[in-house]
Amino acid sequence: MISVKILAAVYPTENPEKVIKAISGLFTGIEIQKETIESTESEKGVSPSFLLTGEGGLDLLFTLHGLIRREKIIDSIRNKAFNKGLSREGLSVRFLLNKQAAFVGVPSVPAEKGSLGAIEVVIGADSPEEMERLFEWLLPLTEEGVPVVEVGVDYVEKG
């Protein structure tokens, strides 16, 4: 079963409602919780005020799936995020999306790893094969930016 967890630190200079809008615009039907965090300084020397988090299943990725295609960035997201963020055992992938771009409905991988404006996405699978099926659905191989084969969401969930 696919599990999805979304985390975004909210900094003192940010409007929490805008961060919520950014997350909600990328992830279908996400229920967002506010979590307090222990006071630790980030690499930038600024401590976040709190975390916004949300969890769910494959259904959280429906909007992201469509936006990646609308923006024609399948290859970019696969190369910048998924290929680099896949765990050694192939059971999870972790990547960042830019908060500012998400606010206007565009999924974008931030240029800088320690970016204050990042939404962290962690996707888990029960097996490497299930993770591979997720990749084939969310970020299929392309030719000139167009998916070679599109598979349905039911393909990911088959066991």
N, C-alpha and C positions, 0 to 999 in steps of 0.2 A: 504494500500500500504506500502510495506517495504521501509524504508529509511536507508541509510548507510552513516555515516560520519567518516572520518579517520583524526586523528590529530597526528602530531609528532613534538615535539620541537627539534630544531637543536642547539646543543651546540657549543661553539667556538672550541672545540677540534675535532669536527666531520666534515667529508667531506659531504657537502650537496648532492652531486651527489650519494654518497653511500646510503644516507638515502632515496633518491628518488628511487634508484634501489630496496632497501629493500621493500618499500611500493608497488611499481609497480609489484614486483614479487609475491605478495600475493593477490592483488586486480585487477581483470580483467578490463583492459581499463580505469583505473582511471586517471582523469585529475587533476594534482596536482598544487595548487596555493601556493605562498609564502605570508605569512601574517606577518606583523610586530607585535611585542607584547610589551606591556608596561614593562618597566624595573622592574621586581620583582625577588627577590631571591628565588630559590627553596629550598627545605629542605636540599639539599646537599651544599648550599652556592654558587652555580654556576648559573648564569643567562643564559637562552637560548638566542641565537642570533635572532632567528625568528621561526615561525611555518610553517610547511608544512601541507596543508589540502586538502581534496578531498571529494566530496559528490556524491551520486548517489543512484541507486536502488538496487534491488536484484541481478542484473547482476554483480555488483562489487564483489559478494561473490563466483562466479563460480570457480575461481582458488583456493581460500581458501578451498572450498568444496572438490576439488580433492586432494589438498595437505594434508588435514587432513586424508584422506583415505590412500593416498600413505604412509604416515608416521605412520599409524596405531595408531593415537592418539585421536580418537573420544572421548573415555571415559575421558582421561586426560583433554582435552579442555573443555568438558562439566562440569566436576567436579571442575576444577580450575577457570574457567572463567565464563561460562554462569550461573551456579547455584548461584554463589556468586554475580554476577553483575546484576541480574534481578531486575528491579524496583518493588516497592511495588504493583503498579497497574498492572504490567505485560505488560506494553506497550513499554518498552525499556530495553535494556541490554547494559552494558558498561563493557569492559574488555581490558586488555593490552596484546600486543604481543611484544616479544623481537626483537629489531632492528637487533642485530648481527645475530641471527638465521634467521631472515627474509631475510637478505642480501644473504644468501646461499639457499634460497627457502624453509625454514623449519618454519612452524608456531609453536611457543613455547611461553608459558606463563611465564613471568619472575618470579623468586623466590621472589623478593623483590618488594613491592608495589611502593615505591618511586624511582624505577630504572630510571636512566638517559637514559637508552637505550630502552625506551618503545614507541610503537606505540599504541595510544588509538583508540579503535573501539567503536562506538556508533551505535546501530541498533535500529530503532524505528518501531512500527507497529501500525495499526489503532485500533486493538482490541487484547485482550489477546488470543483469538482463533487464530488470524493470527500469533502472536508470537509463539504460541505452534506449529503451522504448520511449521514455520521456523525452530524451534528446531528439529522437526521430519525429516526435509530435511537435514539440515546442520549437526546435531549431534544426529542421531537416537540412540535408545536403542540398546545395543549390547549383544552378548553372546560370551565370550572369545575374545573380541575385534572386532568381525565381526557383522555388522548391522543385526538385526533380520529382518527388513523390510526396503527396500530402496524406497523412494517415489521420484517422479520427481518434478522438479521446478514448474511445473504447479499446483501441489498440494498446494504449498504455496500461490499462487496468486488467488486461487479460493475463492469466497466470499460467 
